[in-house]
Amino acid sequence: MSQWAIGIDLGGTAVKAAVAGRQTGVLSTSVTPTDTADGPKGIVRQISSIAGDLYRSASVTLDPADFCGIGLGVPGAVDRTAGTLSYPPNLPGWEVVALRDELQKVLEEGAGLKAPVFLDNDANAAALGEAVYGAGREFRDFLMVTLGTGVGGGIVLDRQLYHGPSGTAGEIGFMIVDFEGSSIHAGIRGTIEGLIGKERIVDLARRMIAASPSGSSVGEFCGNDLSRLSPRHIETAALNGDEVCLGVWERVGAILGTGLANVTALMDIRKFVIGGGISGAGELLFKPALSQLRHSTLPSMHEGLQLVPAALGNRAGVHGAAALCFSES
């Protein structure tokens, strides 16, 4: 018997979904633009429709008796006991939504599918995906960091997700590394997300370009229009030897490494899986991050320190969402 489940990664712009086997991982996928026009009710209907279609298609070749349910990774604060999602930052019109119960109800009434629904934060789902199927498989304890529009995290301890008493553990993006700095994000000064979220990296690059006497070649890669500047342009220029852009990644890596050092000092976690679009900068980011991590920790903490790139790319969330079902079965 081979258990299988449906994993769904709900984002502000897209709903990623997959059928996954417990042993095999993802078997089929779909990506649909998120329909935010009708608020929570509209998205619940959309998820129900996607899950119903995937279930009907998969159950032709997979045994329905082995179906474990639907796992859902979502942005925002999740109460797993109550099944609620609170104030997701990229979903307009949402406050506190009983997402699990609403989805189970619509699935049964609209799609004719009676199935358990398992809910968790999207960064936690990505961490679980990497733990079960990806770069974290060989680690007993690690922190998953997702670098993108924001900075998220998920903690795996003894091969299990660690949520904390209130379910908010792992939010490394809100760790403060510069409490006297000028950067304020979500009302908090000097957070990692407020310093190296996607747009903050671009802002940093623009400031460093303006301050450089020799300027930068990065304009060649964005049509000489810095209003179009993106982390990918900064990466390309750095790989072509641009000193300013190399300095940007040194700074971004140092900030990340400082945050990771705090995690190591507090929790003795020494393995870090780094994912998200910004992690595509590779060694431009990883090398200074590891250097700063070592510089900011005691020599007795250095043994075993390791930063590795996430292995599953943008499919970590759906892998982990499906794995939520297997961990409960």
C-alpha positions as a LaTeX table, in Angstrom:
\begin{tabular}{lrrr}
\hline
Residue & $x$ (\AA) & $y$ (\AA) & $z$ (\AA) \\
\hline
Met1 & 0.00 & 0.00 & 0.00 \\
Ser2 & 1.39 & 3.41 & $-0.95$ \\
Gln3 & 0.00 & 6.45 & 0.84 \\
Trp4 & $-0.58$ & 9.63 & $-1.13$ \\
Ala5 & $-1.85$ & 13.14 & $-0.46$ \\
Ile6 & $-2.47$ & 16.51 & $-2.04$ \\
Gly7 & $-0.19$ & 19.37 & $-1.07$ \\
Ile8 & $-1.16$ & 22.99 & $-1.66$ \\
Asp9 & 1.06 & 26.06 & $-1.28$ \\
Leu10 & $-1.12$ & 29.18 & $-1.08$ \\
Gly11 & 0.63 & 32.38 & $-2.11$ \\
Gly12 & $-0.49$ & 35.90 & $-2.81$ \\
Thr13 & 0.05 & 35.48 & $-6.56$ \\
Ala14 & $-0.25$ & 31.74 & $-7.19$ \\
Val15 & $-1.73$ & 28.55 & $-5.79$ \\
Lys16 & 0.75 & 25.72 & $-6.29$ \\
Ala17 & $-0.66$ & 22.24 & $-5.87$ \\
Ala18 & 0.64 & 18.69 & $-6.22$ \\
Val19 & $-0.21$ & 15.05 & $-5.79$ \\
Ala20 & 2.57 & 13.41 & $-3.79$ \\
Gly21 & 3.35 & 9.88 & $-2.66$ \\
Arg22 & 4.77 & 9.26 & 0.77 \\
Gln23 & 7.80 & 7.47 & $-0.65$ \\
Thr24 & 8.03 & 9.00 & $-4.11$ \\
Gly25 & 7.38 & 12.70 & $-3.51$ \\
Val26 & 5.59 & 14.83 & $-6.09$ \\
Leu27 & 3.85 & 12.93 & $-8.88$ \\
Ser28 & 1.99 & 15.76 & $-10.65$ \\
Thr29 & 1.66 & 19.52 & $-10.19$ \\
Ser30 & $-0.46$ & 22.51 & $-11.11$ \\
Val31 & $-0.01$ & 26.27 & $-10.75$ \\
Thr32 & $-2.99$ & 28.64 & $-10.81$ \\
Pro33 & $-3.08$ & 32.43 & $-10.30$ \\
Thr34 & $-4.55$ & 33.20 & $-6.88$ \\
Asp35 & $-8.09$ & 34.55 & $-7.16$ \\
Thr36 & $-8.09$ & 37.24 & $-4.48$ \\
Ala37 & $-11.10$ & 39.17 & $-5.79$ \\
Asp38 & $-13.66$ & 37.53 & $-3.48$ \\
Gly39 & $-11.53$ & 37.36 & $-0.35$ \\
Pro40 & $-11.32$ & 34.23 & 1.81 \\
Lys41 & $-14.49$ & 32.62 & 0.49 \\
Gly42 & $-13.31$ & 32.90 & $-3.11$ \\
Ile43 & $-9.92$ & 31.40 & $-2.34$ \\
Val44 & $-11.49$ & 28.56 & $-0.36$ \\
Arg45 & $-13.67$ & 27.76 & $-3.37$ \\
Gln46 & $-10.63$ & 27.95 & $-5.64$ \\
Ile47 & $-8.55$ & 25.60 & $-3.45$ \\
Ser48 & $-11.48$ & 23.20 & $-3.22$ \\
Ser49 & $-11.82$ & 23.13 & $-7.00$ \\
Ile50 & $-8.09$ & 22.55 & $-7.53$ \\
Ala51 & $-7.93$ & 19.80 & $-4.90$ \\
Gly52 & $-11.06$ & 18.12 & $-6.25$ \\
Asp53 & $-9.68$ & 18.05 & $-9.79$ \\
Leu54 & $-6.34$ & 16.66 & $-8.63$ \\
Tyr55 & $-8.03$ & 14.00 & $-6.50$ \\
Arg56 & $-10.28$ & 12.80 & $-9.31$ \\
Ser57 & $-7.39$ & 12.64 & $-11.76$ \\
Ala58 & $-5.01$ & 10.89 & $-9.36$ \\
Ser59 & $-7.53$ & 8.38 & $-8.04$ \\
Val60 & $-7.70$ & 6.79 & $-11.49$ \\
Thr61 & $-4.27$ & 5.26 & $-10.89$ \\
Leu62 & $-3.84$ & 5.64 & $-7.10$ \\
Asp63 & $-5.93$ & 3.76 & $-4.56$ \\
Pro64 & $-8.44$ & 6.12 & $-2.88$ \\
Ala65 & $-8.14$ & 3.97 & 0.24 \\
Asp66 & $-4.53$ & 5.17 & 0.57 \\
Phe67 & $-5.43$ & 8.87 & 0.37 \\
Cys68 & $-4.26$ & 10.67 & 3.53 \\
Gly69 & $-5.79$ & 14.10 & 3.01 \\
Ile70 & $-4.94$ & 17.61 & 1.92 \\
Gly71 & $-2.06$ & 19.60 & 3.36 \\
Leu72 & $-2.06$ & 23.37 & 3.08 \\
Gly73 & 0.90 & 25.71 & 3.53 \\
Val74 & $-0.25$ & 29.30 & 4.03 \\
Pro75 & 1.34 & 32.71 & 4.63 \\
Gly76 & 0.71 & 34.18 & 8.07 \\
Ala77 & 0.11 & 33.04 & 11.62 \\
Val78 & $-1.48$ & 29.60 & 11.90 \\
Asp79 & $-3.24$ & 28.10 & 14.90 \\
Arg80 & $-2.99$ & 24.42 & 14.03 \\
Thr81 & $-5.33$ & 23.35 & 16.83 \\
Ala82 & $-8.11$ & 25.73 & 15.82 \\
Gly83 & $-7.29$ & 25.47 & 12.11 \\
Thr84 & $-7.20$ & 29.24 & 11.66 \\
Leu85 & $-5.09$ & 31.59 & 9.56 \\
Ser86 & $-4.65$ & 35.13 & 10.89 \\
Tyr87 & $-3.91$ & 38.27 & 8.89 \\
Pro88 & $-1.88$ & 36.82 & 6.00 \\
Pro89 & 0.24 & 39.70 & 4.67 \\
Asn90 & $-0.29$ & 39.09 & 0.95 \\
Leu91 & $-3.99$ & 38.23 & 0.93 \\
Pro92 & $-6.15$ & 41.36 & 1.02 \\
Gly93 & $-9.34$ & 41.32 & 3.06 \\
Trp94 & $-8.32$ & 38.49 & 5.39 \\
Glu95 & $-8.42$ & 38.75 & 9.17 \\
Val96 & $-8.85$ & 35.56 & 11.24 \\
Val97 & $-10.24$ & 32.81 & 9.01 \\
Ala98 & $-11.27$ & 29.30 & 10.06 \\
Leu99 & $-9.54$ & 28.01 & 6.95 \\
Arg100 & $-9.37$ & 24.31 & 7.80 \\
Asp101 & $-13.04$ & 23.94 & 8.67 \\
Glu102 & $-14.21$ & 26.15 & 5.81 \\
Leu103 & $-12.16$ & 24.19 & 3.30 \\
Gln104 & $-13.36$ & 20.82 & 4.62 \\
Lys105 & $-16.96$ & 22.02 & 4.35 \\
Val106 & $-16.62$ & 23.32 & 0.77 \\
Leu107 & $-14.65$ & 20.24 & $-0.30$ \\
Glu108 & $-17.45$ & 17.99 & 0.89 \\
Glu109 & $-20.33$ & 20.11 & $-0.41$ \\
Gly110 & $-18.77$ & 21.41 & $-3.63$ \\
Ala111 & $-16.28$ & 18.77 & $-4.71$ \\
Gly112 & $-17.85$ & 15.75 & $-3.04$ \\
Leu113 & $-14.58$ & 15.01 & $-1.29$ \\
Lys114 & $-14.60$ & 14.19 & 2.41 \\
Ala115 & $-10.99$ & 14.44 & 3.51 \\
Pro116 & $-8.95$ & 15.70 & 6.45 \\
Val117 & $-7.18$ & 19.03 & 5.97 \\
Phe118 & $-3.86$ & 19.81 & 7.67 \\
Leu119 & $-2.73$ & 23.42 & 7.98 \\
Asp120 & 0.64 & 25.03 & 8.66 \\
Asn121 & 2.65 & 28.16 & 7.92 \\
Asp122 & 4.20 & 28.11 & 4.43 \\
Ala123 & 7.79 & 28.41 & 5.69 \\
Asn124 & 7.21 & 25.49 & 8.05 \\
Ala125 & 5.80 & 23.50 & 5.14 \\
Ala126 & 8.89 & 24.30 & 3.06 \\
Ala127 & 11.12 & 23.19 & 5.95 \\
Leu128 & 9.23 & 19.92 & 6.24 \\
Gly129 & 9.47 & 19.40 & 2.50 \\
Glu130 & 13.25 & 19.80 & 2.59 \\
Ala131 & 13.46 & 17.57 & 5.68 \\
Val132 & 11.54 & 14.71 & 4.07 \\
Tyr133 & 12.46 & 15.00 & 0.40 \\
Gly134 & 15.23 & 17.58 & $-0.01$ \\
Ala135 & 18.45 & 19.05 & 1.33 \\
Gly136 & 17.54 & 18.44 & 4.98 \\
Arg137 & 17.19 & 14.68 & 4.72 \\
Glu138 & 20.59 & 14.04 & 6.31 \\
Phe139 & 20.17 & 16.58 & 9.11 \\
Arg140 & 18.54 & 15.75 & 12.42 \\
Asp141 & 18.22 & 19.43 & 13.35 \\
Phe142 & 18.27 & 22.42 & 11.02 \\
Leu143 & 16.79 & 25.81 & 10.26 \\
Met144 & 15.21 & 26.39 & 6.86 \\
Val145 & 15.47 & 30.01 & 5.71 \\
Thr146 & 13.45 & 31.29 & 2.75 \\
Leu147 & 14.80 & 34.44 & 1.13 \\
Gly148 & 12.38 & 36.22 & $-1.17$ \\
Thr149 & 10.00 & 39.14 & $-0.92$ \\
Gly150 & 10.30 & 38.53 & 2.81 \\
Val151 & 12.49 & 36.31 & 4.97 \\
Gly152 & 10.83 & 33.27 & 6.49 \\
Gly153 & 12.02 & 30.30 & 8.49 \\
Gly154 & 11.09 & 26.89 & 9.81 \\
Ile155 & 12.81 & 24.90 & 12.55 \\
Val156 & 13.27 & 21.14 & 12.42 \\
Leu157 & 14.38 & 19.51 & 15.68 \\
Asp158 & 14.87 & 15.76 & 15.98 \\
Arg159 & 13.31 & 15.43 & 12.50 \\
Gln160 & 10.09 & 17.16 & 13.62 \\
Leu161 & 8.83 & 20.69 & 12.98 \\
Tyr162 & 9.15 & 22.89 & 16.03 \\
His163 & 6.30 & 25.38 & 16.26 \\
Gly164 & 6.68 & 26.83 & 19.76 \\
Pro165 & 3.81 & 27.21 & 22.27 \\
Ser166 & 1.96 & 29.76 & 20.12 \\
Gly167 & 2.96 & 28.43 & 16.72 \\
Thr168 & 5.25 & 31.30 & 15.69 \\
Ala169 & 8.69 & 29.73 & 16.17 \\
Gly170 & 11.16 & 30.09 & 13.32 \\
Glu171 & 10.30 & 33.64 & 12.24 \\
Ile172 & 13.93 & 34.55 & 11.63 \\
Gly173 & 12.89 & 37.44 & 9.40 \\
Phe174 & 11.78 & 39.33 & 12.52 \\
Met175 & 14.99 & 38.72 & 14.41 \\
Ile176 & 16.60 & 42.09 & 15.19 \\
Val177 & 20.22 & 42.54 & 14.11 \\
Asp178 & 20.40 & 46.37 & 14.09 \\
Phe179 & 18.20 & 47.81 & 16.83 \\
Glu180 & 19.53 & 51.35 & 16.33 \\
Gly181 & 19.39 & 51.28 & 12.53 \\
Ser182 & 17.20 & 53.33 & 10.23 \\
Ser183 & 15.35 & 50.41 & 8.68 \\
Ile184 & 11.83 & 49.92 & 10.06 \\
His185 & 9.71 & 47.03 & 8.81 \\
Ala186 & 6.26 & 46.12 & 10.14 \\
Gly187 & 6.89 & 48.68 & 12.88 \\
Ile188 & 10.06 & 46.99 & 14.11 \\
Arg189 & 13.52 & 48.51 & 13.72 \\
Gly190 & 16.47 & 46.59 & 12.32 \\
Thr191 & 14.97 & 43.20 & 11.46 \\
Ile192 & 16.58 & 40.80 & 9.02 \\
Glu193 & 13.56 & 41.03 & 6.70 \\
Gly194 & 13.67 & 44.80 & 6.94 \\
Leu195 & 17.30 & 44.70 & 5.79 \\
Ile196 & 17.48 & 41.91 & 3.20 \\
Gly197 & 13.96 & 41.36 & 1.93 \\
Lys198 & 13.90 & 41.57 & $-1.87$ \\
Glu199 & 13.12 & 45.28 & $-2.16$ \\
Arg200 & 15.53 & 46.17 & 0.65 \\
Ile201 & 18.38 & 44.50 & $-1.26$ \\
Val202 & 17.52 & 46.66 & $-4.27$ \\
Asp203 & 17.39 & 49.77 & $-2.07$ \\
Leu204 & 20.80 & 48.88 & $-0.63$ \\
Ala205 & 22.25 & 48.47 & $-4.11$ \\
Arg206 & 20.91 & 51.85 & $-5.25$ \\
Arg207 & 22.46 & 53.55 & $-2.20$ \\
Met208 & 25.81 & 51.86 & $-2.73$ \\
Ile209 & 25.81 & 52.73 & $-6.45$ \\
Ala210 & 25.05 & 56.38 & $-5.65$ \\
Ala211 & 27.88 & 56.46 & $-3.10$ \\
Ser212 & 30.46 & 54.84 & $-5.37$ \\
Pro213 & 32.93 & 57.27 & $-7.03$ \\
Ser214 & 33.44 & 54.85 & $-9.92$ \\
Gly215 & 29.78 & 53.91 & $-10.32$ \\
Ser216 & 28.58 & 50.46 & $-11.33$ \\
Ser217 & 28.10 & 48.43 & $-14.48$ \\
Val218 & 24.77 & 47.03 & $-13.27$ \\
Gly219 & 22.91 & 49.46 & $-15.51$ \\
Glu220 & 23.99 & 47.39 & $-18.49$ \\
Phe221 & 21.79 & 44.57 & $-17.22$ \\
Cys222 & 18.62 & 46.58 & $-16.49$ \\
Gly223 & 18.46 & 48.83 & $-19.54$ \\
Asn224 & 20.27 & 51.64 & $-17.72$ \\
Asp225 & 17.09 & 52.17 & $-15.71$ \\
Leu226 & 17.69 & 51.64 & $-11.99$ \\
Ser227 & 13.95 & 51.78 & $-11.38$ \\
Arg228 & 13.90 & 48.30 & $-12.96$ \\
Leu229 & 16.75 & 47.01 & $-10.82$ \\
Ser230 & 16.25 & 43.55 & $-9.31$ \\
Pro231 & 18.36 & 41.14 & $-7.25$ \\
Arg232 & 18.93 & 39.11 & $-10.42$ \\
His233 & 20.53 & 42.13 & $-12.12$ \\
Ile234 & 22.73 & 42.67 & $-9.06$ \\
Glu235 & 23.72 & 39.00 & $-9.16$ \\
Thr236 & 24.59 & 39.13 & $-12.86$ \\
Ala237 & 26.69 & 42.27 & $-12.46$ \\
Ala238 & 28.53 & 40.74 & $-9.49$ \\
Leu239 & 29.30 & 37.60 & $-11.46$ \\
Asn240 & 30.77 & 39.88 & $-14.12$ \\
Gly241 & 33.09 & 41.41 & $-11.54$ \\
Asp242 & 31.23 & 44.61 & $-10.65$ \\
Glu243 & 32.76 & 45.75 & $-7.34$ \\
Val244 & 29.68 & 47.57 & $-6.06$ \\
Cys245 & 27.41 & 44.59 & $-6.65$ \\
Leu246 & 29.95 & 42.24 & $-5.10$ \\
Gly247 & 29.84 & 44.53 & $-2.09$ \\
Val248 & 26.03 & 44.34 & $-2.01$ \\
Trp249 & 26.14 & 40.55 & $-1.70$ \\
Glu250 & 28.90 & 40.78 & 0.91 \\
Arg251 & 26.62 & 43.01 & 2.97 \\
Val252 & 23.52 & 40.86 & 2.46 \\
Gly253 & 25.48 & 37.73 & 3.37 \\
Ala254 & 26.89 & 39.39 & 6.49 \\
Ile255 & 23.42 & 40.33 & 7.68 \\
Leu256 & 22.12 & 36.81 & 7.08 \\
Gly257 & 25.17 & 35.28 & 8.78 \\
Thr258 & 24.66 & 37.49 & 11.82 \\
Gly259 & 21.11 & 36.22 & 12.19 \\
Leu260 & 22.21 & 32.61 & 11.78 \\
Ala261 & 24.90 & 33.13 & 14.44 \\
Asn262 & 22.20 & 34.19 & 16.88 \\
Val263 & 20.30 & 30.99 & 16.10 \\
Thr264 & 23.41 & 28.91 & 16.68 \\
Ala265 & 24.17 & 30.66 & 19.98 \\
Leu266 & 20.61 & 30.26 & 21.24 \\
Met267 & 19.66 & 26.80 & 19.98 \\
Asp268 & 22.91 & 25.09 & 18.99 \\
Ile269 & 21.56 & 24.62 & 15.48 \\
Arg270 & 24.49 & 24.33 & 13.09 \\
Lys271 & 22.85 & 23.26 & 9.86 \\
Phe272 & 21.03 & 25.78 & 7.67 \\
Val273 & 19.07 & 25.09 & 4.48 \\
Ile274 & 18.71 & 28.27 & 2.44 \\
Gly275 & 15.98 & 28.60 & $-0.19$ \\
Gly276 & 13.81 & 31.17 & $-1.92$ \\
Gly277 & 14.53 & 33.24 & $-5.02$ \\
Ile278 & 17.30 & 35.32 & $-3.45$ \\
Ser279 & 19.26 & 32.16 & $-2.64$ \\
Gly280 & 19.84 & 31.79 & $-6.38$ \\
Ala281 & 22.80 & 34.15 & $-5.89$ \\
Gly282 & 24.65 & 31.05 & $-4.66$ \\
Glu283 & 28.20 & 31.55 & $-3.41$ \\
Leu284 & 27.88 & 35.33 & $-3.78$ \\
Leu285 & 25.57 & 35.03 & $-0.76$ \\
Phe286 & 26.61 & 31.78 & 0.89 \\
Lys287 & 30.33 & 32.53 & 1.22 \\
Pro288 & 29.99 & 35.84 & 3.14 \\
Ala289 & 27.09 & 34.41 & 5.18 \\
Leu290 & 29.17 & 31.45 & 6.37 \\
Ser291 & 32.15 & 33.71 & 7.03 \\
Gln292 & 30.03 & 36.02 & 9.18 \\
Leu293 & 28.39 & 33.07 & 10.92 \\
Arg294 & 31.80 & 31.79 & 11.97 \\
His295 & 33.04 & 35.27 & 12.88 \\
Ser296 & 30.00 & 35.88 & 15.11 \\
Thr297 & 30.08 & 32.59 & 17.04 \\
Leu298 & 32.50 & 31.15 & 19.58 \\
Pro299 & 35.15 & 28.73 & 18.30 \\
Ser300 & 33.45 & 26.01 & 20.35 \\
Met301 & 30.37 & 26.47 & 18.13 \\
His302 & 32.16 & 26.15 & 14.78 \\
Glu303 & 32.24 & 22.38 & 14.44 \\
Gly304 & 29.58 & 21.23 & 12.00 \\
Leu305 & 28.48 & 24.66 & 10.80 \\
Gln306 & 27.01 & 24.22 & 7.35 \\
Leu307 & 24.95 & 26.25 & 4.88 \\
Val308 & 23.40 & 24.30 & 2.00 \\
Pro309 & 21.08 & 25.38 & $-0.80$ \\
Ala310 & 17.53 & 24.07 & $-0.70$ \\
Ala311 & 17.06 & 21.20 & $-3.14$ \\
Leu312 & 13.38 & 21.45 & $-4.04$ \\
Gly313 & 13.19 & 25.00 & $-5.39$ \\
Asn314 & 9.68 & 26.39 & $-5.55$ \\
Arg315 & 8.26 & 22.90 & $-4.97$ \\
Ala316 & 9.41 & 22.70 & $-1.34$ \\
Gly317 & 6.07 & 24.10 & $-0.17$ \\
Val318 & 3.89 & 21.53 & $-1.92$ \\
His319 & 6.20 & 18.69 & $-0.89$ \\
Gly320 & 5.96 & 19.82 & 2.71 \\
Ala321 & 2.22 & 20.46 & 2.58 \\
Ala322 & 1.68 & 16.90 & 1.44 \\
Ala323 & 4.09 & 15.64 & 4.12 \\
Leu324 & 1.89 & 17.31 & 6.74 \\
Cys325 & $-0.69$ & 14.64 & 5.94 \\
Phe326 & 1.79 & 11.80 & 6.25 \\
Ser327 & 3.13 & 13.04 & 9.58 \\
Glu328 & $-0.39$ & 12.88 & 11.00 \\
Ser329 & $-1.33$ & 9.48 & 9.53 \\
\hline
\end{tabular}
